[in-house]
């Protein structure tokens, strides 16, 4: 939950866990917060370090011995921007502020603090800190030479491309990237991570989301890599040898990745919003560049881009059709989910191999309206969706509980189980946090061979929506649909339920109900 709240708002959230075992229980959650650059403060206790009552807080329980480990911080240190131990109560505020300074500075991410019970039990005199001294590091800019070089290379290009992953975390960056695409005829933008809505789908330059593989990467003669972790996968897809590549990133060296490099002519540790603003200003004020941008070849590139965009939308629309027997795939399902959900919906997506299809059909246009994990720890979206909903209510300025943006989670079936739905939907009901969940039920993860051949098929599948309803104590709409004719009714009722303040889970049977809970009776609702 803290991760989702922090991603939508960029405001750090706090998680409190119990000593070493609680720290270990964070598991993939701290990996996701690190890869996804979510500012989260994690606090954990330490087993007491005295045995015989030497200090207030000395050991009193059996568990204080078995949970005493040599280096508790090492469990998560490699995922954190900062880790430290509070050793006295007299500087506790300074250490918390230091940790938060790391969490809020780029590249943002989780931080970890711990303290023993003796320290937490210390009596201290109250003291005051000036909070205006504890600000994040200011955003970095491009140097003037880089602005000129990148701008000139961009204008000279015949097939310019921007590859981005998380530049949209700062919602203002989206507008600056649109401004750049409007200024440079033919410029296309590919999302390679889906962490945030970085470029709107209603712009002709939109290439949607693809994980490291796209024909535009192979043909572009200029590529600007902007806040991206995996811009392409060289064994599957790589730029042409003569492509001009520049890299702008808050973490261009990827300091937490032992192996990382791209063939960029220049690398710049800079804030994407600041850098784009610099580039846009230079393009707008240079008469020489403006003459190139208004040339006849530039006009032809703009026309060709519009045609390719229209063709792309037509192809995407053609995929959103049910099969002749009434069954449906991801594209049709998500197109209908989008149709039924309100325009202000925030999409919390953890669709794994289906993510590209989901992004194609959602066609997000508003900054902050599409949020993906960014990491590799499956199970992120359950708690994150609750945090996103809380943030939408408290930060959205619409009047508090029940007034925030509609939140829809789209999740794979295995990933749904990894998210610990027993906890997610109990919390959703307990604290009145209504969300809509669409489970992409394809009987388990897709594989090169069939799932049955390698013994990973989920058939017969669990009752996904039933699990959620049981966890919520019955306070949840549970729907199942395996045919297009049933899907409309289920989605309509599910959305109505969430709008009324009650969460809903729809078990969507992709490619038919065979092997899935409910079988041919796949229109079960309630």
C-alpha positions in Angstrom: 0.0 0.0 0.0 2.8 2.4 0.9 4.4 1.7 -2.5 1.3 2.6 -4.4 0.6 5.7 -2.4 4.2 6.9 -2.9 4.2 6.2 -6.6 1.1 8.3 -7.3 2.1 11.2 -5.1 5.9 11.0 -4.9 5.4 11.6 -1.2 7.3 9.2 1.0 5.3 6.7 3.1 6.4 4.7 6.1 6.2 0.9 6.7 6.9 -0.6 10.2 8.0 -4.2 10.4 9.1 -6.6 13.2 12.9 -7.1 13.5 14.6 -9.6 11.2 11.6 -11.8 10.2 9.5 -8.8 9.4 12.3 -7.4 7.3 12.6 -10.7 5.5 8.8 -10.7 4.9 9.2 -7.6 2.8 10.9 -9.8 0.2 9.8 -8.8 -3.3 8.1 -5.6 -2.0 11.4 -3.9 -1.3 12.8 -5.1 -4.6 9.8 -3.5 -6.4 10.1 -0.3 -4.4 13.8 -0.1 -5.4 13.3 -0.8 -9.1 10.2 1.3 -9.2 11.8 4.2 -7.4 9.1 4.5 -4.7 10.1 6.7 -1.8 9.3 4.5 1.2 10.8 4.6 4.8 11.0 1.2 6.3 11.5 1.0 10.1 12.3 -2.2 12.0 13.1 -3.0 15.6 16.2 -4.9 16.7 16.3 -7.6 19.4 17.3 -6.0 22.7 21.1 -6.0 23.3 21.0 -6.4 27.1 20.0 -9.5 29.0 19.8 -8.6 32.7 17.8 -5.4 33.0 20.8 -3.1 32.4 18.5 -0.7 30.5 14.8 -0.2 30.1 13.8 -2.5 27.2 16.1 -5.4 28.2 15.2 -8.9 27.0 12.0 -10.3 28.4 10.8 -12.9 25.8 12.1 -16.2 24.4 11.9 -14.7 20.9 14.4 -11.9 21.7 17.2 -14.5 21.5 16.3 -16.3 18.3 15.6 -13.1 16.4 19.0 -11.6 17.2 21.0 -11.7 14.0 24.5 -10.4 13.2 23.6 -7.9 10.5 19.8 -7.2 10.1 20.4 -4.3 7.7 22.1 -6.6 5.2 18.8 -8.3 4.5 17.6 -5.3 2.5 20.7 -3.0 2.2 21.4 -3.7 -1.5 17.9 -2.6 -2.4 17.9 0.6 -0.3 19.2 4.1 -1.0 20.2 4.3 2.6 20.2 2.1 5.7 21.2 2.9 9.2 20.7 2.2 12.9 19.3 4.6 15.4 21.7 4.3 18.4 20.3 7.0 20.7 17.1 8.8 21.0 18.9 12.1 21.2 19.4 12.4 17.4 16.5 10.3 16.2 14.9 13.2 14.3 18.2 13.9 12.4 18.5 10.2 11.3 14.9 10.0 10.2 15.4 13.2 8.2 18.6 11.9 6.7 16.9 8.7 5.6 14.0 10.7 4.1 16.5 13.0 2.3 17.7 9.9 0.4 14.2 8.6 -0.2 13.1 11.9 -1.7 16.2 12.7 -3.8 16.7 11.2 -7.2 16.9 8.4 -7.8 14.2 7.9 -5.3 13.6 4.6 -3.5 13.3 2.8 -0.2 15.4 3.5 2.9 15.8 1.4 6.0 16.2 2.3 9.7 16.3 0.1 12.7 16.6 0.5 16.5 16.8 -1.8 19.5 14.2 -1.7 22.2 16.6 0.0 24.7 17.0 2.9 22.3 13.2 3.2 21.7 12.6 3.2 25.5 15.1 6.1 26.2 13.8 9.1 28.0 15.0 12.3 26.2 14.3 16.0 26.5 12.0 17.2 23.7 13.8 19.1 21.0 13.0 20.9 17.7 14.5 20.8 14.2 14.0 23.2 11.4 12.4 21.0 8.8 13.2 23.5 6.0 16.8 22.4 6.3 15.9 18.8 5.3 15.0 19.1 1.6 15.8 16.6 -1.2 18.7 17.4 -3.6 17.7 19.9 -6.3 17.1 18.5 -9.8 20.2 18.5 -12.1 20.2 20.0 -15.5 22.0 19.4 -18.8 25.2 21.5 -19.5 24.8 24.0 -22.3 27.0 22.0 -24.7 24.8 19.0 -24.3 21.6 21.0 -24.9 23.1 22.2 -28.3 24.4 18.8 -29.3 21.3 16.8 -28.5 19.1 19.4 -30.1 21.1 19.5 -33.3 21.3 15.7 -33.5 17.5 15.5 -33.0 16.7 18.0 -35.7 19.1 16.3 -38.1 17.5 12.9 -37.7 15.2 11.3 -40.3 13.7 8.7 -37.9 14.0 10.2 -34.4 12.8 8.1 -31.4 12.5 8.6 -27.6 12.6 5.5 -25.5 11.4 6.1 -21.9 10.3 4.1 -18.9 9.5 6.2 -15.9 9.8 9.8 -16.9 6.1 10.3 -16.3 6.6 9.8 -12.5 6.9 13.6 -12.5 3.5 14.4 -14.1 4.8 17.7 -15.4 7.4 15.8 -17.5 4.6 14.4 -19.7 3.7 17.8 -21.0 7.3 18.7 -21.8 7.7 15.4 -23.8 4.6 16.2 -25.7 6.0 19.7 -26.4 9.1 18.1 -27.8 7.2 15.7 -30.0 5.1 18.6 -31.3 8.2 20.5 -32.1 10.1 17.8 -33.9 8.1 16.4 -36.9 8.2 12.6 -37.0 9.4 12.1 -33.4 8.0 8.8 -31.9 7.9 7.8 -28.3 8.2 4.2 -27.1 7.4 3.2 -23.5 9.8 0.4 -22.5 8.8 0.0 -18.9 5.2 0.9 -18.3 6.1 2.1 -14.8 4.2 5.4 -15.4 2.1 7.1 -18.1 5.0 8.9 -19.8 3.4 9.8 -23.1 -0.3 10.1 -24.1 -1.9 7.7 -26.5 -3.8 10.4 -28.3 -0.6 11.8 -29.7 0.5 10.6 -33.2 4.0 9.8 -31.9 2.7 7.2 -29.4 4.1 3.7 -29.9 2.6 2.2 -26.7 4.4 -0.1 -24.3 6.8 -2.9 -25.4 9.4 -4.6 -23.2 12.7 -4.0 -25.1 11.5 -5.1 -28.5 10.1 -2.8 -31.2 10.8 -2.3 -34.9 11.3 1.5 -34.3 14.4 0.7 -32.2 15.9 -1.1 -35.2 15.3 1.6 -37.8 15.7 4.9 -35.8 18.8 6.9 -36.7 18.5 9.0 -33.5 17.4 7.6 -30.1 17.0 9.7 -26.9 16.9 7.3 -23.9 15.0 9.1 -21.2 14.7 7.6 -17.7 14.6 4.0 -18.9 16.1 0.8 -17.3 15.7 -1.7 -20.1 15.5 0.4 -23.3 16.1 -2.7 -25.6 17.2 -6.3 -25.3 20.3 -6.7 -27.6 19.8 -10.4 -28.2 16.3 -9.7 -29.5 16.3 -6.1 -30.8 19.0 -3.5 -31.0 19.6 -0.1 -32.7 21.4 0.1 -36.0 25.1 0.5 -35.9 25.1 4.1 -37.1 22.3 5.3 -34.8 23.1 8.4 -32.7 22.1 7.7 -29.1 22.0 10.0 -26.1 21.0 9.0 -22.6 19.4 11.3 -20.0 18.5 9.7 -16.7 18.5 10.3 -13.0 20.6 7.2 -12.8 22.4 6.7 -16.2 25.0 4.3 -14.8 22.3 2.1 -13.1 24.4 1.9 -10.0 22.5 -1.1 -8.5 22.8 -3.2 -11.7 26.2 -5.0 -11.9 26.0 -5.3 -15.7 24.5 -2.4 -17.7 25.6 -0.4 -20.7 24.2 1.0 -23.9 26.1 2.5 -26.9 25.3 6.1 -26.1 27.5 8.9 -27.4 26.7 10.9 -24.2 25.3 10.1 -20.8 23.8 12.8 -18.5 22.7 12.5 -14.9 19.9 15.0 -15.2 16.2 15.4 -14.3 14.0 14.6 -17.3 11.6 17.5 -16.8 14.5 20.0 -16.5 16.3 18.5 -19.5 13.3 18.5 -21.7 12.5 22.1 -20.7 16.0 23.0 -21.8 15.8 21.2 -25.1 12.4 22.7 -25.8 13.5 26.2 -25.1 16.6 25.8 -27.2 14.6 24.5 -30.2 12.1 27.3 -29.9 14.7 30.1 -29.8 17.2 28.9 -32.4 16.3 30.3 -35.8 18.6 27.8 -37.5 16.9 24.8 -35.9 13.5 26.3 -36.6 14.2 26.6 -40.3 15.2 22.9 -40.4 12.0 21.9 -38.4 9.8 23.8 -40.9 11.4 22.3 -44.0 9.7 20.2 -46.7 11.2 16.9 -45.5 10.1 17.7 -42.0 6.5 18.3 -43.2 6.6 14.9 -45.0 7.8 13.2 -41.8 4.9 14.7 -39.9 2.4 13.5 -42.5 3.9 10.0 -42.5 3.8 9.9 -38.7 0.1 10.7 -38.7 -0.7 8.0 -41.2 1.3 5.3 -39.3 -0.5 6.4 -36.1 -3.9 6.0 -37.7 -2.9 2.6 -39.0 -1.7 1.5 -35.6 -5.0 2.5 -34.0 -6.9 0.5 -36.6 -4.8 -2.6 -35.9 -5.3 -2.3 -32.2 -9.1 -1.8 -32.7 -9.2 -4.9 -35.0 -7.8 -7.1 -32.2 -10.5 -6.1 -29.8 -13.0 -8.5 -31.1 -14.5 -11.7 -29.6 -13.9 -15.1 -31.3 -16.7 -16.6 -33.4 -17.6 -18.9 -30.5 -18.1 -16.0 -28.1 -14.9 -16.4 -26.2 -12.5 -13.5 -25.8 -8.8 -12.7 -25.4 -7.0 -9.9 -23.5 -7.5 -7.2 -26.1 -11.3 -7.6 -26.3 -11.6 -7.9 -22.5 -9.6 -4.8 -21.8 -11.4 -2.7 -24.4 -14.7 -3.5 -22.7 -13.2 -2.8 -19.2 -12.1 0.6 -20.5 -15.5 1.2 -22.0 -17.3 0.5 -18.6 -14.8 2.3 -16.3 -15.1 6.1 -15.7 -12.9 8.5 -17.6 -10.9 9.4 -14.4 -9.8 5.8 -13.8 -6.3 5.1 -12.6 -5.0 1.8 -14.0 -2.9 -0.3 -11.7 -1.4 -2.9 -14.1 0.5 -6.1 -13.4 -0.4 -8.1 -16.4 3.1 -9.5 -17.1 3.2 -11.0 -20.6 -0.2 -9.3 -21.4 1.0 -5.8 -20.5 1.5 -4.7 -24.1 -2.0 -5.7 -25.0 -3.4 -4.0 -21.9 -1.5 -0.7 -22.7 -2.7 -0.8 -26.3 -6.3 -1.0 -25.3 -6.2 1.3 -22.3 -4.6 4.1 -24.3 -3.9 6.2 -21.3 -3.7 10.0 -21.8 -3.6 11.6 -18.4 -0.4 11.8 -16.3 -0.6 9.5 -13.4 -3.4 7.4 -14.9 -1.3 4.2 -15.7 1.0 2.7 -13.1 3.0 -0.5 -13.4 5.4 -2.2 -11.0 8.7 -1.5 -12.7 10.3 -4.4 -10.9 10.3 -8.2 -11.1 8.6 -9.1 -7.8 5.1 -10.5 -8.8 2.3 -9.6 -6.4 2.8 -5.9 -6.3 -0.5 -4.7 -7.6 -2.9 -5.9 -4.9 -1.6 -3.7 -2.0 -0.4 -1.0 -4.5 -3.9 -0.6 -5.8 -5.2 0.0 -2.3 -2.5 2.6 -1.8 -3.2 4.3 -5.1 -6.9 4.5 -4.2 -6.1 6.0 -0.7 -3.8 8.5 -2.4 -6.5 9.4 -5.0 -8.9 10.1 -2.1 -6.6 12.0 0.2 -4.6 13.9 -2.4 -7.0 14.3 -5.3 -8.8 17.2 -3.9 -12.3 15.7 -4.4 -13.5 15.6 -0.9 -12.1 12.6 0.9 -13.3 9.0 1.4 -15.1 7.6 -1.6 -14.5 10.7 -3.7 -11.2 9.9 -5.3 -10.5 8.6 -8.8 -11.8 5.2 -9.7 -9.0 2.5 -9.5 -8.9 -0.6 -11.6 -6.3 -3.3 -11.1 -5.6 -5.6 -14.1 -3.6 -8.6 -13.0 -2.5 -12.0 -14.2 -3.9 -15.0 -12.4 -0.7 -16.2 -10.9 0.2 -12.7 -9.9 -3.2 -12.3 -8.3 -2.3 -15.3 -6.0 1.2 -13.8 -5.2 -0.5 -10.6 -4.1 -1.9 -12.4 -1.0 -5.6 -11.7 -1.8 -6.7 -12.8 1.6 -5.0 -9.8 3.1 -5.8 -7.4 0.2 -9.6 -7.8 0.2 -9.9 -8.0 4.0 -8.2 -4.7 4.2 -10.2 -3.3 1.3 -13.4 -4.2 3.2 -12.1 -3.3 6.7 -11.1 0.2 5.7 -13.6 0.9 2.9 -11.1 1.1 0.0 -13.1 0.1 -3.0 -11.2 -1.1 -6.1 -12.1 -3.1 -9.2 -9.8 -6.1 -10.0 -9.8 -7.8 -13.3 -8.0 -11.2 -13.2 -6.6 -12.4 -16.5 -7.3 -16.1 -16.1 -5.3 -18.0 -18.7 -4.7 -21.0 -16.4 -1.3 -19.9 -15.4 1.8 -18.2 -16.8 2.3 -18.4 -20.6 5.3 -20.6 -21.7 7.1 -21.6 -24.8 5.7 -25.0 -24.5 2.2 -25.7 -23.3 1.5 -25.3 -19.6 0.4 -28.9 -19.4 3.6 -30.2 -20.9 5.8 -28.6 -18.3 3.4 -29.2 -15.4 2.6 -25.5 -14.6 -1.0 -25.4 -15.7 -3.4 -24.0 -13.1 -6.3 -26.1 -14.4 -8.6 -26.5 -12.7 -8.1 -23.0 -11.5 -9.0 -21.6 -8.1 -12.1 -19.5 -7.6 -10.3 -16.2 -7.7 -13.2 -13.9 -7.1 -14.5 -16.3 -4.4 -11.2 -16.1 -2.5 -11.6 -12.3 -2.5 -15.2 -12.4 -1.4 -14.4 -14.8 1.5 -11.6 -12.6 2.6 -13.9 -9.5 2.6 -16.4 -11.4 4.7 -18.9 -11.3 1.8 -18.6 -7.5 1.3 -17.4 -7.8 -2.3 -18.9 -8.3 -5.7 -17.5 -11.5 -7.2 -18.1 -12.1 -11.0 -17.0 -14.6 -13.5 -17.2 -14.3 -17.3 -16.0 -16.6 -20.1 -18.2 -15.4 -23.0 -18.5 -12.0 -24.5 -22.3 -12.0 -23.9 -21.8 -12.5 -20.2 -18.9 -10.1 -19.9 -21.0 -7.0 -20.4 -23.4 -7.8 -17.6 -20.6 -8.7 -15.2 -18.5 -5.6 -15.9 -21.5 -3.3 -15.6 -22.4 -4.7 -12.2 -18.8 -4.7 -11.0 -18.2 -1.1 -11.8 -21.5 -0.1 -10.2 -20.5 -2.0 -7.1 -17.2 -0.1 -6.8 -18.9 3.2 -7.4 -21.2 2.3 -4.5 -18.1 1.7 -2.2 -17.8 -2.1 -2.5 -14.8 -3.7 -4.1 -15.3 -6.1 -7.1 -13.2 -8.9 -8.5 -13.9 -10.2 -12.0 -12.5 -13.6 -13.0 -12.1 -13.2 -16.8 -11.7 -16.5 -18.5 -9.4 -15.8 -21.5 -9.9 -18.0 -24.5 -12.9 -19.8 -23.0 -13.9 -21.3 -19.7 -12.3 -24.7 -20.1 -10.3 -25.8 -17.1 -11.3 -22.7 -15.2 -13.5 -22.4 -12.1 -17.1 -22.3 -13.1 -16.5 -24.2 -16.3 -19.2 -23.7 -18.9 -21.3 -22.0 -16.2 -19.0 -19.0 -16.5 -21.5 -16.2 -15.8 -21.6 -16.7 -12.1 -22.0 -13.4 -10.3 -22.8 -12.2 -6.8 
